[in-house]
Amino acid sequence: MSPYPFALSLNAAIQVSADADGYCLAPEGADASPGVISSMVTLPSLTGMGDALAQLREGGATATALVQALIDRQGAAAGEQLAATLQQLDQRGWLNYAVLPLAIAEPLV
């Protein structure tokens, strides 16, 4: 992942499903059977993890902001797990990056 403050969003082709054990991220149309684990990324069902994934789907938050929000709600271990997962998602090409606005120009009238 880039150390610069880019806004992250989850690629639209990645589906997020939730169950009692946690969250599963997989490409749309991927076989989610137990034998095809390599096409999936799983996260535990922790307080705040669903919110972090929702923010990731919406876009607009930096990796640092997502991780810090989870640390504030669930602790450092959960934040580290989310940071490692974001790294995995980036390596798979499942994240989109956007430049945060640095300035807003207003026309002089």
C-alpha positions as CSV (number, residue, x, y, z in Angstrom):
1,M,0.0,0.0,0.0
2,S,1.1,3.5,-0.7
3,P,2.3,5.6,2.3
4,Y,0.6,8.6,0.8
5,P,-2.9,9.7,2.1
6,F,-4.9,8.3,-0.8
7,A,-8.6,7.5,-0.2
8,L,-9.2,3.8,-0.6
9,S,-12.3,2.0,-1.9
10,L,-13.0,-1.7,-2.6
11,N,-13.1,-2.7,-6.2
12,A,-16.8,-2.9,-7.4
13,A,-16.2,-6.5,-8.5
14,I,-15.4,-7.6,-5.0
15,Q,-18.4,-9.0,-3.0
16,V,-18.6,-8.8,0.8
17,S,-20.7,-11.4,2.6
18,A,-21.2,-11.8,6.3
19,D,-22.1,-14.7,8.6
20,A,-21.8,-15.5,12.3
21,D,-18.1,-16.2,12.0
22,G,-17.1,-13.0,10.2
23,Y,-16.8,-11.5,6.7
24,C,-15.7,-13.0,3.4
25,L,-14.5,-10.9,0.5
26,A,-14.3,-12.6,-2.9
27,P,-14.5,-11.6,-6.5
28,E,-17.9,-11.5,-8.0
29,G,-18.8,-15.0,-9.3
30,A,-15.9,-16.7,-7.5
31,D,-16.5,-20.2,-6.2
32,A,-16.7,-19.7,-2.4
33,S,-16.5,-23.4,-1.6
34,P,-14.0,-24.5,1.0
35,G,-11.7,-25.9,-1.6
36,V,-11.2,-22.6,-3.3
37,I,-9.8,-20.6,-0.4
38,S,-7.2,-18.7,-2.4
39,S,-9.9,-16.5,-4.1
40,M,-11.2,-15.4,-0.7
41,V,-10.1,-13.1,2.1
42,T,-11.8,-13.6,5.5
43,L,-12.1,-11.2,8.5
44,P,-13.4,-12.0,12.0
45,S,-16.7,-10.6,13.2
46,L,-15.4,-7.8,15.5
47,T,-17.2,-4.7,16.6
48,G,-16.3,-2.0,14.1
49,M,-15.1,-4.4,11.3
50,G,-18.5,-4.1,9.5
51,D,-18.2,-0.3,9.7
52,A,-14.7,-0.4,8.4
53,L,-15.7,-2.6,5.4
54,A,-18.7,-0.3,4.7
55,Q,-16.4,2.7,4.7
56,L,-14.0,0.8,2.4
57,R,-16.9,0.1,0.0
58,E,-18.0,3.7,0.0
59,G,-14.5,5.1,-0.4
60,G,-13.2,8.4,0.8
61,A,-11.3,7.1,3.9
62,T,-7.5,6.6,4.1
63,A,-6.0,3.3,5.3
64,T,-4.8,5.1,8.4
65,A,-8.2,6.4,9.2
66,L,-9.8,3.0,8.7
67,V,-7.2,1.3,10.9
68,Q,-7.4,4.0,13.6
69,A,-11.2,3.9,13.8
70,L,-11.0,0.1,14.4
71,I,-8.2,0.5,17.0
72,D,-10.4,3.0,18.9
73,R,-13.3,0.6,18.9
74,Q,-11.6,-2.8,19.3
75,G,-7.9,-2.4,20.2
76,A,-4.5,-2.6,18.6
77,A,-4.7,-6.2,17.5
78,A,-7.9,-5.6,15.5
79,G,-6.2,-2.6,13.8
80,E,-3.2,-4.6,12.9
81,Q,-5.4,-7.3,11.5
82,L,-7.2,-4.8,9.3
83,A,-3.9,-3.3,8.2
84,A,-2.6,-6.7,7.1
85,T,-5.9,-7.4,5.3
86,L,-5.7,-4.1,3.5
87,Q,-2.2,-5.1,2.4
88,Q,-3.6,-8.4,1.1
89,L,-6.4,-6.7,-0.8
90,D,-3.9,-4.3,-2.3
91,Q,-1.6,-7.1,-3.5
92,R,-4.6,-8.8,-5.1
93,G,-5.5,-5.6,-6.9
94,W,-8.9,-5.4,-5.1
95,L,-8.4,-1.8,-3.9
96,N,-8.9,1.4,-5.8
97,Y,-7.0,4.6,-4.9
98,A,-8.2,8.2,-5.2
99,V,-6.5,11.4,-4.5
100,L,-7.9,13.4,-1.6
101,P,-8.6,17.0,-2.4
102,L,-5.7,19.1,-1.5
103,A,-7.4,22.4,-2.2
104,I,-10.7,23.7,-3.5
105,A,-10.6,26.5,-6.0
106,E,-13.3,29.1,-6.0
107,P,-13.6,31.5,-9.0
108,L,-13.2,35.1,-8.3
109,V,-16.2,37.1,-9.5
